[in-house]
Amino acid sequence: MTEHCVTTPLTDDVIMTFRAGDTVTITGHIFGLRDATLIRMFDQKAPIPADLSGSVCLHTAPGIKMVGNHYVKVSIGTTTSTRMNRFTMGLMEQGVKAIAGKGGLLEDSTQILAERHAVYLGLVGGTAASETMQIESIEEVWWPDLLPECLWKFRVRNFGPLIVGIDAYGTNLYLQNKSRAVERARTFCF
């Protein structure tokens, strides 16, 4: 297991050093998005207002408040990624290098990530307090009519550690653990 401290934007060379089970800490920018944003981007085909090349996209719908003309963080936690699985290819086509969230992605996304030299970074549920502290500021917000599911640009410092749950070589820890759990369950007598 290797610990990686990286700065965004990410490149293929950096991504290809990550292996499933490694940890990653990020400094720079990450983009927050969720179902409504992804639907607007890919189902409704709205022009994407930010350059996502080399980016990390975090599945989130943050708790915020307005102070003057600025959004201020209150609680920025992570949401489950599986239900947004169908948007993986669209994000990869925009140059995204890492998707971060809870619970992993499905098998078809594992193949997409490998083909596109990208990764899935897992966060542990219940860590919103530390995530919020690692986000220094909200720099930009697009599509505020979707609040809190708009497109967010966060400045982060030492965001993580995140676990490489799916690497760019096609290793998916979530599927491996599920398979092990099924095998183990077969040994129980009911």
N, C-alpha and C positions, 0 to 999 in steps of 0.2 A: 504494500500500500504506500503510495506516494502522496505527499501534500504539495499542492500547486498554489502559488499566489500569482494571480494574473491581473492584467489591466486590459480593459476593453478599449477598442474593438478587438475581438479574437480572430486569429488566423487559423488556416488549416494546420500549419506547422505546430501551433500550440495545442489545438484540439487533438491531434494525433498522438500527443504525449500522454493524454488522459487514458487511464484504464479503469474499467468497472471496479468499484471499491475504493478508488483514490478519493481524496478530498480536494476541494477547490475553494479558494477564497478570492473574491473579486473586488477590485477597486476600479472606479471609473463611472460608467453609466449602465443602467439596466432599464429595460422598458417593461412596464406593467400593463397587462391586458387580461381580458377575460372573455366569456362567451359573447356578450353583446358587441364588443370591439371586433372580435374575430368574425362574427356574422356580418357586420358592416363591411369589413375588409374583403371577405371572400365570397359570401353569398350575395351580398348587395353590390359587390364590386366597386366600392367607393375608392377613390384614389387615396393611397396610403400617405399620410402627411409627414412621415418621418422616414429617414434612411435607416433601415434595419440591418444593413450590411455589417457582418461581424458582431452582431449584437447578442445579448442575453435577454430573453423574454421571460418574465416572471408571471405565472398565473396568479393574479390577485385582483381584488376589488377593495382598495384601501379605505379605511376610515379616515376622513380628513375634516378640516374646518377651514373656513375662509377668514383670513386676517387681512383687512384692507383689500388689496387686489390679488393677494397670493393665497394659494392653497398651502396649508400647513398640515403635516402628518399628525395623526392621532394614534392610529394603529394600522400597521401594514403587515398583514399576515398572508399566508399562501393558501391557495385553494387546490382542490383535487384536479389533476390534469386529465385523467382518463376520458372524461366527457368531452374534452376538447381535442381528442385524438385526431378527429377527421380534418383538422386544420394544420396538421404537421407539415404536409407537403407544401401548402401555401406559404407557411413561414419560411421553409427552406428555400423556396423560390425567391424570397425576398432577401436571402443572404444571411438569415439568422444562423448562428453557430451553436447556441445552447438554449434549451427550454428548461426552465426551472419550475418546480411545483411539488405537489405531494402525490404519492401513489403510483407514479410511473405512467407509461404509455403502453399501447397494445403492440402486438407482434408486427403488424404492418408498418408501424412507425419505427420500430427497431431497424427494419430494412431500409427505410427512407433515411434515417439518421446515418447509417453506415454508408449509403450511396452518396450522401451529401457532405460527408465528413463533419458531422455535428453530434452533439451529445444531449442527454437528458440529465439534469442535476436535481437530485432529490433533497428536499428539506423535511425535517421531522415536524409532524403536527404539533401545535402548541407552542411554537417558538416565535410567535408574532412580536412579543416584547423585545427580544434580541434583534429580530429583523428590523423593527422600527428604529432601534438605536443605531443600526449599521447604515441606515439610509440617511444621508446627511441633509438632503433637500429634495424637494419636488421642483424640477427645473422647467418642465413644460407639460401642458395638458392639452390634448386634442379631443374633440368631440365631447365637450362637457355636458351635452344633452343626454349622454349615456351614464352620467354619474351614478354609482361609483365605478362603473365598468368602462370608463373611457380609456384612451391610450395615454399612459403616463411615462414621463422620462424622469428617472430618479438618479441623483448622484449618490454613489455608495463608496464606502471605505471599509475594507476588510469584511465584505458581505459573505457570511458563511460561518463555519465551513459547510459546504454543500457536498453531497456524496454523488460521485459519478455512478448513477444507477443504470444508465445505458451508454455504452461507449461507441465510438465511431468504427469499431471492429465488429459490431453486431452482438456484443455480450449484453444481456439484459438481466440484471440481478433480480428484478421483480418476477420475471418468468421462471428463472432458476429456483427462486424460493418457493414459488407456487408449485412447481413440479416436485420439489423435495417435500413440501407439506402434503401433497396428494399421496406420494409414496409412503410417507410416515403414517398417514391416516389409514392406509390399507392394513397396517399391522395391528391396529386396535380391534378389539373384539367388541361388538355392540350387541 
